[in-house]
Amino acid sequence: MKNKSQMKIQQMAFMLIAVTLFFVLVGMLVLVWKFSDLRETATALEEKEAMLLITKLANSPEFSCGRAFDYGGSACIDADKVMMLKENIGKYPGFWGVKNIEIRKIYPEGEEICSLGNYPNCNIIRVKGDEISGNYISNFVALCRKELYEGDVYDKCELAKLMVSYEEQ
C-alpha cells in the first residue's frame, strides 16, 4: 500500500512538471510569434519617418524657396541655399537624423556632382553624406534658383528628386 501511494505521488509530480513545461513552451512560442515582426515594424517606422522628413526638409527654412520665387507651394527647394548649406554642413552634425541627403536633377541626366566651382552646371547635390545606397526614400520637388539672362534676373525651376537614406535598424 505504501509503495502504491508513493508511486501516485511521483506520477502527480511528473504530471505537474510536464504541464508546467507545456505552458512554458506555449508561452515562449507566443512571445516568439509576437516579436517576430518587430524588426519589420521598426523598418517600416524608419521608412515612414524618412518619408515625413522629406516633406519636412522641402519645407524647412534651410531648403525651401519661401517667397523668394513667389512660389507659395510646398516642395520647392532653393538650390542656392542648398549649395551654401552643403558647404557648411559640418556645423549640423546629426541635425536631421539621417544618413544621406541628396538632390538629383531629373533632366538633363548626368552624374556630375555639384561643387561651388561647377554650380549650376551639375546634376547631383549631395547635401549630407556620400552616395545614396541601401534604404532610401525619395520624392519629387521643384529645384529653383535665380538666373541672369541678358541683364534680367529670372526664376529658373527644374524638376528634381529629393532622396533621403536612413539607417536600417
N, C-alpha and C positions, 0 to 999 in steps of 0.2 A: 504494500500500500504506500509506503514511504517513497519508494523508487518511482511509482506511478505519478505521485503528486510532484516530485522533483522534475520529472520529465515534462509535465504540463506547464510548470513554471518556466522551464527552459524554452519550450515551444512558444509560450507567450512572449518572452523576452526577444526571441529571434523575430517573431512577427512584428513586434513594436519597432525593432531596429529596421526591418525590411520596409515597413510603412513609412517610417521617418526618412529613410534613404530615397524611397519613391517620391515623396513630396519635395525633398531637397532637389532631386534631379528635375522634377517638373518645374520647380521654381527657377532653377538655373536655365532651363530651356526657354521659359517665358522671358527671362532677362536677356538672354542672347537674342531672341526674336525681337524684343523691344529696342535693343540698342544696335541691331544690325544695320539699320538705315540711318544711324546717327551721322556717319561720315557724309552720306549723300545729302542729308539735311543741312549740314554745315556748309558743304559746297554750294548748294542751292542758295543759302543765305548770303554767302560771299558773292555769288553771281548777282543776286538781287541788289546787294549793297553797291556793287560796282556799277550796275545799271542806273541806280539812283544817283551815284556820284557823277556819272557822265552828264546827267541833266543839271546837277548842281554846279559842276565845273563850267559848263557852257554859259550858265547864268551868273557865275561869280564875278566880282569886280575885276579880278586878275585876268579874266579871259573875255568877258562879254563886251559887245560893241557899245551897249548902252545907247545914249542919244547921239553919240559921235557920228553915226551913219544915218540918223533919222530912221532907224530900223528898230522899232519897238518890240518886234517879235522875239521869241526865245530862240535859243540855239544859234546865235550869231556870235562868232569869235573874232576879236580884233587881232589880226596877225601881227601888227606892230607891237602891241602889248605883250603878246606871247613870246615874241623874239627877245624882248627885254627881260621878261621873266625867265626865259631859258638861260640867259647869261647870268642871272642872279639866283638860280635855283638852289645853290648851296646854302642860302640863308633860310631855306624852308625844309630842313630835314624832317621827314616823316609827317609833313603837314597834311597831306591828303590821304595817307594811309594806303597807298597802292604801290605796286612795284614799278610800273612804267606808265607814262602818258605820252601819246604820240598823236600828231595831227597829220593826215596824209591827204594831199590834194587828189581829187578823182581824175581831173583832166588838166593838163596833159599828163599821161602816165610817165612815171620815171622813178628812179631810185636815188635821186640826188638829195643828200641830207643838208638841211639849211644851216648856215652859219651867218654871222654878220657880214662876211665877205661876199657871199653869193645870194643873199636875200634880196629881192623876192623871186629870183630865177631858180627856184628849187622846189622840191615836191614833198619832202618829209621834214616836219618839225618835231624833233624829239625833245619834249619839254623836260621829262624826267626819265632817267634810266637809259637802258640800251634798247636794242631791237626788241619789238614786241614778239613774244613767243609764249607758248603754253596757253593758259586760260586767259582770254581777254573778251571784253565786251566792246562793241562799237556802236556808234550812232552817227547819222549824217548831220552836218552842221554847215552853216554859211561862214566861210572864212573871208573876212573883209579887210581891206587896207585902203589907205589914201594913196592915190597915184597922180602924178603930174603928166599932163598931155597938152602940148602946145601952150604952155603958160597957165593952163587951168587945172585946178585940183578937182578930182572926182573920186567917187567911191567905187572901188572895184571889188566885187564879191565873187567868190568861186565856191563850188561845191567841194566839201572836204568830209573826211571821216575822222571823228574823234575816237581814239582807241585807248582803252584803259586795261592794263593787265593787272591781275591780282594774284596773291599767293594762295595756292590751294592748301586747305587745312587737312 
